[in-house]
Amino acid sequence: MVTRDTSTTQPARERERRGDIDLPPWRLLPGTDVRVWLFGSLSSLASERPLTLPVPDSARVEQVLVELGRLLGPQFTERVFASPDKKMCTCRIFLDGLPVELDDSLHSSHVTRDLELILLTAVEGG
Amino acid sequence: MNFAATISNQNDDSWVASACALCYGTCSIVAHRVDGTIVKIEGNPESTIGKGKLCGKGVSGLMSHYDPHRLTRPMRRTNPRKGLDVDPGWKEISWEEALDEISTVLKRVRADDPRKLVVQRTTTVTASRVPFGTFATGFGTPNTSTAGGGLHCGNGAHLISGMMHASWSIVPDFERCNYAIYFGASKGHSAGHASTSNIGLAADARARGMKMVVVDPMCNFASAKATEWVPLRVGTDAALALAMCNVMVNELEIYDAEYLKAKTNGPYLIGPDKRYVRDAESGEPLVWDSAEGRARRYTSVPSANMSLEGQYTVAGVACEPAFQLLREHLRKFSVEMAESATTVPAARIRRLAEEFAREAQIGSTIVIEGVTVPFRPVAAIAFRGSQGHMNSVYNFLAVDLLNQLVGAADVAGGCLGFNPACNGYPETGRLKYRPKPGPDGLMVTGMWMGYHYPYPLGEPRLPTNLGLQDLLVIGMTSPFLASTDQEAMWEKFDIPYRPEVLINFGANLLMSMGTRETVAKSLESYKFIVSFDLFLTETSNFADIVLPDCDYLQSLDSRSSFPFIFGHPAGMGEWCWGIRQPVTDPRGEQRRFADVLLEIAERVGFAPDMNAAINGFLGLQPPYRLQPDQVYTWEEICDRELKNNFGAEHGLEWFKEHGVIKWKKTPDEVYWRATTDARVPVYWEFLVDLYEKIRAIAEPRGLSIPREYYEPLVDFLPCHSHYCDREGFDFYAFYYRDTVHTNSYTMENPWLDEAARLDPYSYSIVVNRREGERRGLVHGEPIRVETETGRSVEGRVCLSEAIHPEGLGIAALAGHWGDGMPVAKGKGVFFNELLELDWAHVSPVNLNLDLCVKVKVTRVGAVS
């Protein structure tokens, strides 16, 4: 096992400070950051990995995905959501390495958390 | 028994525990190695997977392993022209050259549009599922395929088994079943899922006295051992099964009302629009509460009070329970109608129905290990044969309806899914899964092979996948990666890209999908093909680069018996997790495909993505989760998966030494249905909406969707072949899986080839003796078999009483023509040459290819 250099650039918080992106509606609530890792076919939608997003303590996974849709555009939403309130069954989400669903809370408690998203392949054969 | 955990080439006399891969049964084996050479392969007596037994294919594995025609060096084609019978001009190259060129191409494609990569693999080597699935996921392409696997055998059987039994396949509960009826299935008598395990279980069941009825056009592996063979016209299984259902429900009035109320959507009220009548506030389907005399939400009524029959009016809407509609619908399947469709005499159909219904012992229970569970010692199962038709969904569902009507689904003695519920490994709690209720209370499988769940269905959308499964959402493997109409279909839906690169693992799709010309044309359209192969197959001759793969005796797989819904024996007994480990080193420059894929991902720059995909596929959790910034070998990944599931002390080294880990099953796991609050659909209401959604997208673009395939009540719909009345075309050609071979791969094995040559059926065209002689055919002479569209094959005829008078049977998948597998070359008959591969010849619901065709037979010479 060897270590690979995957240094990140231009976190979202920095872009937010510069005014490149709008503040999410919850930005002023008390909270902390979540690092969002987009993998596979989602990775090309963001110029950086991880994206760092500010979230309130009470945020649910779904809110983060909606915010990502706002930041990354309809290509993200179309790939991740089957309908407005239902994610694609191929979309797997992990919070600090454990699987979570849309309704799960981030329970940030001022600790930066890692949220991973990936679209797994769907097709299987005999 | 302790096994050798390291490979030694000197002074070595060891037995190595591993897993077979001669078919996807993945039986546990022990390989005897002497001074680095494998001299014998046997079943592993320590394992539940095969229980120490091994089939003829398994024991012959060392002949494939030591085949002198195995590839040992990477090769590059020098002839840019591709086509059938074109010499690629192979030139040996180094791995560095090969990987450099592959990585350069993939970097370009990934930057351009990753969907231009198609990843295809054989289903025979189940160990390829995770490495290739995670490679495709990490790369970012949704375009994966399993060639003929699925398209021919599983789009119907697997999805409906998932929908109705939360598993990949179904089998009788061999230990307790008294009456099993097989429709185009051979479970326990041939290859495939849990093959050797089932062979032992089925043999014991027959010896115990289980009556086995086999409905099949041909009296082969299962039929020959059956109590009764019921020959029927090819592709008419649904007509027979539905007529049996009609006799049971409407003539004998034998059905398990309590089961239907509690475990199916039979009580749900259906309105005139064929949809559920729903509660206005909650949206839940309504049932008629017979105690209160009013309609209520299904979740608020004890199942005993749910009405299965009657006509009601709810909020001004006339409605009936789904079962009432089903019961009335079944009346059209009279035994006389079924006799006309199937050729099975009406009296025999009625007798089979009566036997099945009475043997079910509705209402009975049994105590197993102190637990009282429902007892229904009957099972109706189906597999590739019956579902390989235009009517794929209904043919399979009609057979399963027999089980549902008598409550013989996942209860003692009944029809079992392969291990739909597992309480997990006791020491860690990992691997725990169980079916659960989903939308409208219908069952969602607890475990599946991929992320294409049978239920709830995906939302149809304007497709962007080359296989169009994002529109035709029930389909798994698609014909459109090789069909004659692929370009027309892609144009219809404005697919914004075309495939450019194919990575193929061991699939000989030129033989496994359709006619060779059709598939060759699709292969010619790729700009670049890489193929991982053991031999130069007909398909690898279209590749730009061929990579010499390690076989199963040189490879590592940390989950050879998992998921348990795939190949682990059902019924009581033990859970068993085994691994596959190298018994010998690679020969020449052979490399293991999983390590090669990891290296390519690293070179192309998506290794972090592949790591993340592996985490997702394997369910790795901290501290065994792969990190994005770390580089892992496949051996390290296997070690992490094992520790993740079984604890730090049970890593790869432990498994190499011990082979398998086992723990006891409980009645609650095996007979989970009674204690699981989930229903299955005897009325497929969701097809109504699905049809509307698909039609709304497809029809404006010129693709007509036939409504009759999307009706919520199971039906019998004839195949194209049933409408053919052209003079002289009076046989229904079909293929079957030969028990001595696995698809086209094992044809190269000299021991199996010898066995096949001794078998009068394996390499011949089987025609009913009386019908053949009536046409002047002589046993053993060459004949030509020709379709209406002019496609033809030739072979020697075998006249036999063991086939339906209208049937023409060919064992699949013979007829190799390439030079890379010289033992296989020229043996047998290539059935797929007779098939049309296009939208018109697949099920419009699940994309399963129609595998029967009406043919004319002519003599082409005298007996030599």
Interface residues (C-beta under 8 A of the other chain):
Chain A: M1 V2 T3 R4 D5 T6 W37 F39 G40 S41 S43 S44 R49 A82 S83 K86 M88 C89 T90 R92 F94 D96 G97 L98 P99 E116 I118 L119 L120 T121 A122 V123 E124 G125 G126
Chain B: Y24 P114 V119 T123 R129 G133 A136 T137 G138 F139 G140 T141 P142 T144 S145 T146 A147 G148 G149 G150 L151 H152 C153 G154 H158 R384 W448 M449 G450 Y451 H452 Y453 G458 E459 G467 Q469 M476 T477 S478 E602 F606 A607 P608 D609 A612 A613 N615 G616 F617 G619 L620 Q621 P622 R625 P628 D629 Q630 V631 Y632 T633 E636
